[in-house]
Amino acid sequence: IKLLERPFCKIQSILEKAEKQHQSANTIEKLIATIATNKETKVAVQKVTKILAVYSLIPAAKLKMAKCPGFLSILVKITDTHNMNRMKSLRPVSKRLMANKTNIHNQNHQSDSNYYHNNSGNNTSGNNNNNSNLAASDDDRSIISQSTKLLNPIAPSTVEQPTNNTIPGISNTNNANTNINSSQISSGSNGIRGTTAGVGLYMTEASRFNSIAILTNLAAVEKNRLIMLSEPGLVNNIARVVHNERSDVARQCSALAIMNLSNGDREHVPELAGNDLLLEAIVKLTRDDLLETRRNAVIALFNVACADENTVKLVRYKDGVILDVLMQIVGSSNVSDVEDEMNEDVRTTAAEALFNISCSSIVETTDRFANHPNLLETCALVLKSHFLSREVKVYCAAILRRMAEIINFPKKSQLEL
């Protein structure tokens, strides 16, 4: 942990010193690249995370690793890729840029209205994205055979020697974004103050993959889940993998980790439905090309829907997008999909998730469910299908029965029913 913390402590020290000395962002970039995250440091972090990923496959080690002080927090830093696709000027921000921005703002206010009108279109920032991340080859990564729904260990990536690519996401003073504000330089969940983008972007892609694999393996243990859910930034960083990492294997790990964490323990179902970033990641995973990834994402939705307080958040999200996703999975009439056992398992889980939502005791949940366009009609069409399995039809019949019990005149959904 001390070795993994070392580069981030140096980054913090550099940013604090830069803030006091009003150094430019270009200077900060060079200092971080040469002092905190040089080639040797990146290789060291990558090798250590690989060793820890292997160690996390050992059942007896999983609980001890999760409870080790500082271990989860350092994994959060390594996997932090927020603002990965934002414009370069967002990381890091020096006080000189802040001062320049303030001076420009004051000058604009002192000018007459005609001058301001003529020059208002010139205050734009570049939108170039220099995401030259150090990547590990997907061919060098492997996943150990997955035999169960929850306990699927993930193997680490092989060590890759980083190149001399520049660190992405840092701007010079000539391309400063004049929309930067002081709230962007406060410390985030990664604990690093002075950077508006994830510090994990300073590490290699292989290091981030290894860290995600560790989190996935630790989440397979029931006793670890609440510990991990309480770690600031952990769930969000796992969700960001879906959007920010190029590797299909990394997204597969993310789907498995989300599924495991959403399962909670025997007494608690996590309240994950209020996390829009996570829900957005799950929705994207349900449309993934890899069937196993789609399966894990649908199971995550089912797990979340097991708690009544989560159901209303699920149906509210983007005005019913979750219901749309589940409905499309259940109502798919592709014969080749029906003949595939894994696809049918995904369809059954989606139907069960819809049934859980329909059984909610919250009036808003059931009203939104009943009024959702084509949902009840889809359930009725499933019952008439000659291809879909008996299990899917049972859940759809149960949904229609539940709606018939609670939908009364003058609710408009009664006509559709």
C-alpha positions in Angstrom: 0.0 0.0 0.0 2.9 2.4 0.8 4.4 1.7 -2.6 1.0 2.4 -4.4 0.5 5.5 -2.3 3.9 7.0 -3.2 3.1 8.5 -6.6 -0.2 10.0 -5.4 1.5 11.5 -2.4 4.0 13.1 -4.8 1.2 14.4 -7.0 -0.5 15.9 -4.0 2.8 17.6 -2.9 3.4 18.9 -6.4 -0.1 20.4 -6.6 0.2 22.0 -3.2 3.5 23.6 -4.0 2.2 24.7 -7.4 -0.7 26.4 -5.7 1.6 28.4 -3.5 4.0 29.4 -6.2 1.4 30.1 -8.8 2.9 27.7 -11.3 1.4 27.2 -14.8 -0.4 24.0 -15.7 2.3 23.1 -18.2 4.9 23.3 -15.4 2.8 21.1 -13.2 2.4 18.6 -16.0 6.2 18.3 -16.4 6.7 17.9 -12.7 4.2 15.2 -12.3 5.4 13.3 -15.3 9.1 13.4 -14.3 8.8 13.2 -10.5 5.6 11.5 -9.5 4.6 9.3 -12.4 7.8 8.5 -14.3 8.2 5.2 -16.2 9.7 3.3 -13.3 6.9 4.4 -11.0 4.2 3.3 -13.4 5.9 -0.1 -13.9 6.2 -0.6 -10.2 2.5 0.2 -9.6 1.5 -2.1 -12.5 3.5 -5.0 -11.1 2.2 -4.6 -7.6 -1.4 -4.4 -8.7 -0.8 -7.6 -10.8 0.5 -9.4 -7.7 -2.5 -8.2 -5.6 -4.9 -9.3 -8.4 -3.5 -12.8 -8.2 -3.6 -12.7 -4.4 -7.3 -11.6 -4.5 -8.2 -14.9 -6.1 -7.4 -16.7 -2.9 -10.7 -17.1 -0.9 -9.0 -16.7 2.5 -7.3 -13.4 1.4 -10.4 -11.6 0.1 -11.8 -10.5 3.5 -8.5 -9.5 4.9 -7.7 -7.4 1.8 -11.0 -5.5 2.0 -10.5 -4.8 5.7 -6.8 -3.7 5.3 -6.6 0.0 6.2 -6.0 2.2 3.2 -6.3 -0.6 0.6 -9.7 0.2 -0.9 -8.9 3.9 -0.9 -5.7 3.4 -3.0 -7.7 1.2 -5.4 -10.2 4.1 -5.7 -7.3 6.4 -6.7 -5.9 4.0 -9.3 -9.3 3.5 -10.9 -10.4 7.1 -10.9 -10.9 8.2 -14.5 -13.5 10.9 -14.0 -13.4 13.7 -16.6 -11.4 11.5 -18.9 -13.1 12.8 -22.0 -13.3 16.5 -20.9 -11.2 19.1 -22.6 -7.5 19.2 -21.7 -7.6 22.4 -19.7 -9.5 20.7 -16.9 -6.4 19.1 -15.2 -4.7 20.5 -13.2 -5.7 24.1 -12.7 -3.1 26.5 -11.4 -3.7 29.7 -9.5 -2.2 31.7 -12.4 -5.0 30.4 -14.7 -7.5 31.3 -12.0 -6.0 34.8 -11.8 -6.0 35.3 -15.5 -9.6 34.2 -15.7 -10.5 36.7 -13.0 -8.7 39.5 -14.8 -10.4 38.7 -18.1 -13.7 38.6 -16.4 -13.2 42.0 -14.8 -12.0 43.6 -18.0 -15.0 42.4 -19.8 -17.3 44.0 -17.2 -15.4 47.3 -17.5 -15.8 47.5 -21.2 -18.8 49.1 -22.9 -21.8 47.0 -24.0 -20.9 47.3 -27.7 -17.4 46.0 -27.2 -18.7 43.1 -25.1 -21.2 42.3 -27.7 -18.6 42.2 -30.5 -16.2 40.0 -28.6 -18.6 37.7 -26.8 -18.1 35.0 -29.4 -14.3 35.0 -29.0 -14.2 33.6 -25.4 -14.2 29.9 -26.3 -11.9 27.1 -25.4 -10.4 24.4 -27.4 -12.0 21.0 -27.3 -9.0 18.9 -28.2 -8.7 15.6 -26.2 -5.2 14.2 -25.8 -6.2 10.8 -24.4 -3.0 9.0 -25.2 -3.4 6.5 -22.4 -0.9 3.8 -21.9 -2.8 0.7 -22.8 -2.3 -3.0 -22.2 -3.2 -5.4 -25.0 -6.5 -7.2 -24.6 -4.8 -10.3 -25.9 -2.7 -10.4 -22.8 -5.6 -10.4 -20.5 -7.6 -13.4 -19.4 -10.5 -14.3 -17.2 -10.5 -17.5 -15.2 -13.3 -19.8 -16.1 -16.6 -18.5 -14.7 -18.6 -21.3 -13.1 -21.1 -19.5 -10.8 -23.4 -16.5 -10.9 -21.6 -14.6 -8.2 -18.2 -16.1 -7.4 -16.4 -15.4 -10.7 -12.7 -14.7 -10.0 -10.9 -12.3 -12.4 -7.3 -12.9 -13.4 -4.9 -9.9 -13.7 -3.5 -8.5 -16.8 0.1 -9.1 -17.9 2.7 -6.4 -17.1 3.2 -4.0 -20.0 6.1 -1.6 -20.2 4.7 2.0 -20.5 5.8 4.2 -23.3 6.8 7.8 -23.1 3.4 9.1 -24.1 2.4 12.4 -22.5 0.0 12.4 -19.7 -3.5 13.1 -21.0 -5.9 15.8 -19.8 -3.5 18.6 -18.9 -3.5 22.0 -20.6 -1.0 24.8 -21.0 -1.6 28.5 -20.3 -2.4 29.3 -23.9 -5.4 27.0 -24.0 -6.9 27.9 -20.7 -10.6 27.3 -20.3 -12.2 30.6 -19.1 -15.1 28.7 -17.6 -13.0 27.1 -14.9 -14.3 27.9 -11.4 -12.8 27.5 -7.9 -15.1 24.5 -7.1 -13.2 22.5 -9.7 -10.0 22.5 -7.8 -11.3 21.2 -4.5 -10.4 17.7 -3.4 -12.7 14.9 -4.7 -13.5 11.4 -3.6 -9.9 10.3 -4.6 -8.5 12.6 -1.9 -6.2 14.5 -4.3 -6.7 18.3 -4.1 -6.0 20.5 -7.1 -6.9 18.2 -9.9 -10.3 18.2 -11.7 -9.7 14.9 -13.5 -9.1 11.4 -12.1 -5.6 10.7 -10.9 -5.9 7.2 -12.2 -5.3 8.6 -15.6 -1.7 9.0 -14.6 -1.4 5.2 -14.2 -1.3 2.7 -17.0 -4.4 1.1 -18.3 -3.1 -2.3 -17.2 -2.8 -0.9 -13.6 -6.4 0.2 -13.7 -7.5 -3.1 -15.1 -5.7 -5.0 -12.4 -7.3 -2.8 -9.7 -10.8 -3.3 -11.2 -10.1 -7.1 -11.2 -9.2 -6.9 -7.5 -12.4 -5.0 -6.7 -14.4 -7.6 -8.7 -12.9 -10.5 -6.8 -13.3 -8.9 -3.4 -17.0 -8.1 -4.2 -17.6 -11.8 -4.6 -17.4 -12.2 -0.8 -20.7 -11.2 0.9 -19.0 -9.7 4.0 -17.0 -7.4 1.8 -19.8 -5.7 0.0 -21.1 -3.3 2.6 -17.4 -2.3 3.4 -16.8 -1.6 -0.3 -20.1 0.2 -0.8 -19.2 2.6 2.1 -15.8 3.5 0.5 -16.2 7.0 -1.1 -15.8 6.9 -4.9 -15.5 3.2 -5.3 -18.9 2.4 -6.9 -18.6 5.5 -9.2 -15.2 4.5 -10.4 -16.4 1.0 -11.2 -19.2 2.5 -13.2 -16.8 4.8 -15.1 -15.0 1.8 -16.4 -18.0 1.2 -18.6 -17.7 4.6 -20.2 -13.9 5.3 -20.1 -12.0 2.0 -20.7 -11.5 0.6 -24.2 -11.1 -3.0 -23.1 -14.1 -5.3 -23.4 -12.6 -7.4 -20.5 -12.5 -4.3 -18.3 -16.2 -3.7 -19.0 -16.9 -7.4 -18.2 -15.1 -7.0 -14.9 -17.2 -3.9 -14.2 -20.4 -5.7 -14.9 -19.5 -8.5 -12.6 -18.4 -6.2 -9.8 -21.6 -4.2 -10.1 -23.6 -7.4 -10.0 -21.8 -8.6 -6.9 -22.1 -5.3 -5.0 -25.8 -5.0 -5.9 -26.4 -8.3 -4.2 -25.6 -6.8 -0.8 -25.8 -9.3 2.0 -28.6 -11.4 3.7 -30.0 -8.4 5.6 -29.3 -5.5 3.3 -30.1 -4.6 -0.3 -27.9 -1.7 -1.3 -29.7 1.6 -2.2 -27.9 1.9 -5.5 -30.9 3.1 -7.5 -30.2 6.7 -6.5 -26.8 6.7 -8.3 -27.5 7.9 -11.8 -23.9 7.3 -12.9 -24.3 3.6 -11.9 -27.7 3.2 -13.5 -26.4 4.8 -16.7 -23.5 2.2 -16.7 -25.9 -0.7 -16.1 -28.1 0.4 -19.0 -25.1 0.5 -21.3 -24.0 -2.9 -20.1 -27.4 -4.4 -20.9 -26.7 -3.5 -24.5 -23.2 -4.9 -24.6 -22.1 -7.2 -27.3 -21.0 -9.9 -24.9 -23.9 -12.0 -23.6 -22.2 -12.7 -20.2 -21.9 -8.9 -19.6 -25.6 -8.3 -20.5 -26.5 -11.1 -18.1 -24.6 -9.7 -15.2 -26.1 -6.2 -15.8 -29.7 -7.6 -15.8 -29.0 -9.5 -12.6 -27.8 -6.3 -11.1 -31.1 -4.6 -12.0 -33.0 -7.5 -10.5 -30.9 -7.3 -7.3 -31.6 -3.6 -6.9 -35.3 -4.1 -7.6 -35.5 -6.5 -4.6 -35.7 -3.5 -2.3 -39.0 -1.6 -2.3 -37.4 1.8 -1.8 -35.2 1.2 -4.8 -38.1 0.6 -7.2 -39.4 4.1 -7.3 -35.9 5.4 -8.2 -35.7 2.8 -10.9 -38.9 3.8 -12.6 -38.1 7.6 -12.2 -34.7 7.3 -13.9 -34.8 9.2 -17.2 -38.6 8.8 -17.3 -38.6 5.0 -17.4 -35.5 4.0 -19.3 -35.0 1.1 -17.0 -38.5 -0.2 -17.7 -37.7 0.2 -21.5 -34.6 -1.8 -21.2 -36.2 -4.7 -19.3 -39.3 -4.6 -21.6 -37.1 -4.9 -24.7 -35.2 -7.9 -23.3 -38.4 -9.7 -22.2 -40.3 -8.9 -25.5 -37.5 -9.8 -27.9 -38.9 -12.3 -30.4 -35.6 -13.3 -32.1 -35.9 -17.1 -32.6 -32.1 -17.6 -32.4 -32.0 -15.7 -29.1 -34.8 -17.9 -27.7 -32.9 -21.1 -28.6 -29.8 -19.9 -26.7 -29.9 -21.0 -23.0 -28.0 -18.0 -21.8 -30.2 -15.6 -23.6 -33.3 -17.2 -22.1 -31.7 -16.9 -18.6 -31.2 -13.2 -19.2 -34.8 -12.9 -20.4 -36.2 -14.7 -17.4 -34.1 -12.5 -15.0 -35.4 -9.4 -16.7 -39.0 -10.6 -16.4 -38.4 -11.3 -12.7 -37.0 -7.8 -12.2 -40.2 -6.3 -13.8 -42.3 -8.5 -11.5 -40.4 -7.2 -8.4 -41.0 -3.6 -9.5 -44.7 -4.3 -10.1 -45.0 -5.7 -6.6 -43.9 -2.5 -5.0 -46.1 -1.0 -2.2 -45.2 2.5 -3.3 -48.1 4.0 -5.3 -45.9 6.1 -7.5 -43.9 3.0 -8.6 -47.0 1.0 -9.6 -48.6 4.0 -11.3 -45.5 4.7 -13.4 -45.2 1.0 -14.1 -48.9 0.7 -15.2 -48.7 3.9 -17.4 -45.5 3.1 -19.1 -46.0 2.9 -22.8 -46.5 -0.7 -24.2 -45.3 -2.4 -21.1 -48.5 -4.2 -20.3 -49.1 -4.9 -23.9 -45.6 -6.5 -24.2 -46.4 -8.8 -21.2 -49.7 -9.9 -23.0 -47.8 -10.6 -26.2 -45.3 -12.7 -24.3 -48.1 -14.9 -23.2 -49.2 -15.5 -26.8 -45.7 -16.3 -28.0 -44.9 -19.9 -29.1 -41.1 -19.4 -28.6 -40.6 -17.9 -25.2 -40.1 -20.1 -22.1 -42.6 -21.0 -19.5 -40.7 -19.2 -16.8 -40.9 -15.9 -18.7 -44.6 -16.3 -19.3 -45.2 -17.1 -15.6 -43.6 -13.8 -14.6 -45.5 -11.8 -17.3 -48.8 -13.4 -16.2 -48.0 -12.5 -12.6 -47.3 -8.9 -13.6 -50.7 -8.6 -15.4 -52.5 -10.2 -12.4 -50.8 -7.7 -10.1 -51.8 -4.8 -12.3 -55.4 -6.1 -12.5 -55.5 -6.1 -8.6 -54.3 -2.5 -8.2 -55.5 -0.6 -11.3 -59.0 0.8 -10.9 -61.1 3.4 -12.6 -60.4 6.2 -13.5 -56.7 5.4 -14.0 -55.9 5.5 -17.8 -53.9 2.4 -17.6 -57.1 0.4 -16.9 -58.1 0.8 -20.5 -54.8 -0.7 -21.8 -55.1 -3.5 -19.3 
